[in-house]
Amino acid sequence: MCPQPSDRHNPIAYERGRNLRRPLSPTEAILWRELRGRRFAGFKFRRQQPVGPYIADFFYAGVNLIVELDGDSHVGQEVKDARRQAYLEAAGYRVQRFWNTELYDNLDGVMEAIWTACSDPAGRPPPKG
């Protein structure tokens, strides 16, 4: 069984998540507008959710899906990002990463990829045809 995010066990992560929820980056605002309030096919996403020692940009508990948006601050951070993703995947989470430019250039494609991940709890792609 994979650990669930918990704001009760780590007050520092909870407070950090709260602080990060206040200022939205432009790309986070675009994606949050699509995901918030069960607007996206009824899936309930949380924003800036503490998960272990990390803060997930967006989290859907139904399939333990973490959606991360990467901007300029992630350039040169590939090793750190890979370590973070390995930790989260070892803990039973699925991580989808999108560059900010993907969101601007192909919002429909990003939303389709997120929908596919949310729709199949086993993480398999949907059947073709």
C-alpha atoms as a printed R data frame, in Angstrom:
    type eleno elety resid chain resno       x      y       z
1   ATOM     1    CA   MET     A     1   0.000  0.000   0.000
2   ATOM     2    CA   CYS     A     2   1.429  3.347  -0.942
3   ATOM     3    CA   PRO     A     3   1.564  6.166   1.576
4   ATOM     4    CA   GLN     A     4  -1.023  8.884   1.136
5   ATOM     5    CA   PRO     A     5  -0.183 12.562   1.299
6   ATOM     6    CA   SER     A     6  -0.728 13.851   4.784
7   ATOM     7    CA   ASP     A     7  -0.718 17.421   5.910
8   ATOM     8    CA   ARG     A     8  -1.286 16.405   9.537
9   ATOM     9    CA   HIS     A     9   2.027 14.592   9.937
10  ATOM    10    CA   ASN     A    10   4.303 17.247   8.549
11  ATOM    11    CA   PRO     A    11   3.304 20.767   9.589
12  ATOM    12    CA   ILE     A    12   6.287 22.308   7.781
13  ATOM    13    CA   ALA     A    13   5.279 20.733   4.455
14  ATOM    14    CA   TYR     A    14   1.666 21.710   5.061
15  ATOM    15    CA   GLU     A    15   2.594 25.358   5.666
16  ATOM    16    CA   ARG     A    16   4.927 25.367   2.650
17  ATOM    17    CA   GLY     A    17   2.123 23.948   0.507
18  ATOM    18    CA   ARG     A    18  -0.249 26.619   1.787
19  ATOM    19    CA   ASN     A    19   2.243 29.351   0.911
20  ATOM    20    CA   LEU     A    20   2.785 27.911  -2.577
21  ATOM    21    CA   ARG     A    21  -0.973 27.818  -3.217
22  ATOM    22    CA   ARG     A    22  -1.240 31.587  -2.953
23  ATOM    23    CA   PRO     A    23   0.822 32.818  -5.920
24  ATOM    24    CA   LEU     A    24   0.025 30.833  -9.065
25  ATOM    25    CA   SER     A    25   2.395 30.912 -11.986
26  ATOM    26    CA   PRO     A    26   0.670 31.647 -15.316
27  ATOM    27    CA   THR     A    27   0.912 27.996 -16.410
28  ATOM    28    CA   GLU     A    28  -0.331 26.717 -13.042
29  ATOM    29    CA   ALA     A    29  -3.291 29.092 -13.354
30  ATOM    30    CA   ILE     A    30  -4.144 27.687 -16.793
31  ATOM    31    CA   LEU     A    31  -3.981 24.076 -15.644
32  ATOM    32    CA   TRP     A    32  -5.738 24.762 -12.336
33  ATOM    33    CA   ARG     A    33  -8.596 26.454 -14.206
34  ATOM    34    CA   GLU     A    34  -9.088 23.132 -16.046
35  ATOM    35    CA   LEU     A    35  -8.683 20.818 -13.040
36  ATOM    36    CA   ARG     A    36 -10.234 22.603 -10.063
37  ATOM    37    CA   GLY     A    37 -13.596 21.859  -8.522
38  ATOM    38    CA   ARG     A    38 -14.034 18.476 -10.238
39  ATOM    39    CA   ARG     A    39 -14.463 20.298 -13.566
40  ATOM    40    CA   PHE     A    40 -12.230 17.798 -15.296
41  ATOM    41    CA   ALA     A    41 -14.408 14.688 -15.778
42  ATOM    42    CA   GLY     A    42 -15.268 14.707 -12.067
43  ATOM    43    CA   PHE     A    43 -11.681 14.034 -10.945
44  ATOM    44    CA   LYS     A    44 -10.816 15.838  -7.699
45  ATOM    45    CA   PHE     A    45  -7.372 17.377  -7.924
46  ATOM    46    CA   ARG     A    46  -5.483 19.129  -5.144
47  ATOM    47    CA   ARG     A    47  -2.884 21.809  -5.751
48  ATOM    48    CA   GLN     A    48   0.503 22.120  -3.988
49  ATOM    49    CA   GLN     A    49  -0.082 18.893  -2.051
50  ATOM    50    CA   PRO     A    50   2.601 17.670   0.374
51  ATOM    51    CA   VAL     A    51   3.757 14.181  -0.664
52  ATOM    52    CA   GLY     A    52   6.537 12.848   1.538
53  ATOM    53    CA   PRO     A    53   9.348 15.413   1.570
54  ATOM    54    CA   TYR     A    54   8.074 17.036  -1.636
55  ATOM    55    CA   ILE     A    55   5.239 19.317  -2.718
56  ATOM    56    CA   ALA     A    56   3.328 18.063  -5.780
57  ATOM    57    CA   ASP     A    57   2.051 20.735  -8.168
58  ATOM    58    CA   PHE     A    58  -1.215 18.829  -8.730
59  ATOM    59    CA   PHE     A    59  -2.387 15.568  -7.160
60  ATOM    60    CA   TYR     A    60  -5.272 13.196  -7.914
61  ATOM    61    CA   ALA     A    61  -5.650 10.635  -5.126
62  ATOM    62    CA   GLY     A    62  -7.939  8.329  -7.134
63  ATOM    63    CA   VAL     A    63  -4.945  6.828  -8.950
64  ATOM    64    CA   ASN     A    64  -2.074  8.411  -6.981
65  ATOM    65    CA   LEU     A    65  -1.276 10.703  -9.896
66  ATOM    66    CA   ILE     A    66   1.073 13.647  -9.556
67  ATOM    67    CA   VAL     A    67   1.163 16.216 -12.357
68  ATOM    68    CA   GLU     A    68   4.227 18.454 -12.418
69  ATOM    69    CA   LEU     A    69   4.737 21.570 -14.526
70  ATOM    70    CA   ASP     A    70   8.341 22.345 -15.353
71  ATOM    71    CA   GLY     A    71   9.528 25.784 -16.390
72  ATOM    72    CA   ASP     A    72  12.855 27.536 -16.741
73  ATOM    73    CA   SER     A    73  13.739 26.826 -13.119
74  ATOM    74    CA   HIS     A    74  13.991 23.098 -13.993
75  ATOM    75    CA   VAL     A    75  16.621 23.587 -16.694
76  ATOM    76    CA   GLY     A    76  19.838 22.122 -15.311
77  ATOM    77    CA   GLN     A    77  17.921 20.370 -12.517
78  ATOM    78    CA   GLU     A    78  17.485 17.078 -14.371
79  ATOM    79    CA   VAL     A    79  19.348 15.003 -11.768
80  ATOM    80    CA   LYS     A    80  17.376 16.515  -8.909
81  ATOM    81    CA   ASP     A    81  14.086 16.055 -10.790
82  ATOM    82    CA   ALA     A    82  14.970 12.427 -11.621
83  ATOM    83    CA   ARG     A    83  15.777 11.719  -7.962
84  ATOM    84    CA   ARG     A    84  12.467 13.262  -6.894
85  ATOM    85    CA   GLN     A    85  10.526 11.294  -9.501
86  ATOM    86    CA   ALA     A    86  12.262  8.022  -8.537
87  ATOM    87    CA   TYR     A    87  11.363  8.601  -4.874
88  ATOM    88    CA   LEU     A    88   7.715  9.306  -5.712
89  ATOM    89    CA   GLU     A    89   7.406  6.334  -8.064
90  ATOM    90    CA   ALA     A    90   9.016  4.014  -5.505
91  ATOM    91    CA   ALA     A    91   6.376  5.211  -3.030
92  ATOM    92    CA   GLY     A    92   3.632  4.161  -5.471
93  ATOM    93    CA   TYR     A    93   2.825  7.429  -7.231
94  ATOM    94    CA   ARG     A    94   2.618  7.986 -10.966
95  ATOM    95    CA   VAL     A    95   4.277 11.196 -12.079
96  ATOM    96    CA   GLN     A    96   3.484 13.080 -15.266
97  ATOM    97    CA   ARG     A    97   5.749 15.986 -16.148
98  ATOM    98    CA   PHE     A    98   4.937 18.660 -18.683
99  ATOM    99    CA   TRP     A    99   7.030 21.619 -19.760
100 ATOM   100    CA   ASN     A   100   5.266 24.956 -19.519
101 ATOM   101    CA   THR     A   101   5.618 25.335 -23.277
102 ATOM   102    CA   GLU     A   102   3.639 22.100 -23.776
103 ATOM   103    CA   LEU     A   103   0.766 23.612 -21.840
104 ATOM   104    CA   TYR     A   104   0.814 26.785 -23.947
105 ATOM   105    CA   ASP     A   105   1.293 24.989 -27.274
106 ATOM   106    CA   ASN     A   106  -0.897 21.916 -26.771
107 ATOM   107    CA   LEU     A   107  -3.319 22.277 -23.853
108 ATOM   108    CA   ASP     A   108  -5.699 19.719 -25.382
109 ATOM   109    CA   GLY     A   109  -2.904 17.140 -25.666
110 ATOM   110    CA   VAL     A   110  -1.814 17.731 -22.065
111 ATOM   111    CA   MET     A   111  -5.402 17.381 -20.840
112 ATOM   112    CA   GLU     A   112  -5.836 14.175 -22.849
113 ATOM   113    CA   ALA     A   113  -2.676 12.698 -21.307
114 ATOM   114    CA   ILE     A   114  -3.901 13.606 -17.813
115 ATOM   115    CA   TRP     A   115  -7.362 12.172 -18.549
116 ATOM   116    CA   THR     A   116  -5.803  8.918 -19.765
117 ATOM   117    CA   ALA     A   117  -3.740  8.619 -16.574
118 ATOM   118    CA   CYS     A   118  -6.754  9.383 -14.367
119 ATOM   119    CA   SER     A   119  -9.048  6.980 -16.198
120 ATOM   120    CA   ASP     A   120  -6.944  3.852 -15.786
121 ATOM   121    CA   PRO     A   121  -5.905  3.003 -12.227
122 ATOM   122    CA   ALA     A   122  -3.412  0.405 -13.466
123 ATOM   123    CA   GLY     A   123  -1.579  2.992 -15.552
124 ATOM   124    CA   ARG     A   124  -2.229  1.203 -18.848
125 ATOM   125    CA   PRO     A   125  -3.079  3.168 -21.968
126 ATOM   126    CA   PRO     A   126  -6.733  2.871 -23.041
127 ATOM   127    CA   PRO     A   127  -7.567  0.293 -25.737
128 ATOM   128    CA   LYS     A   128  -7.333  1.568 -29.291
129 ATOM   129    CA   GLY     A   129 -10.212  1.417 -31.689
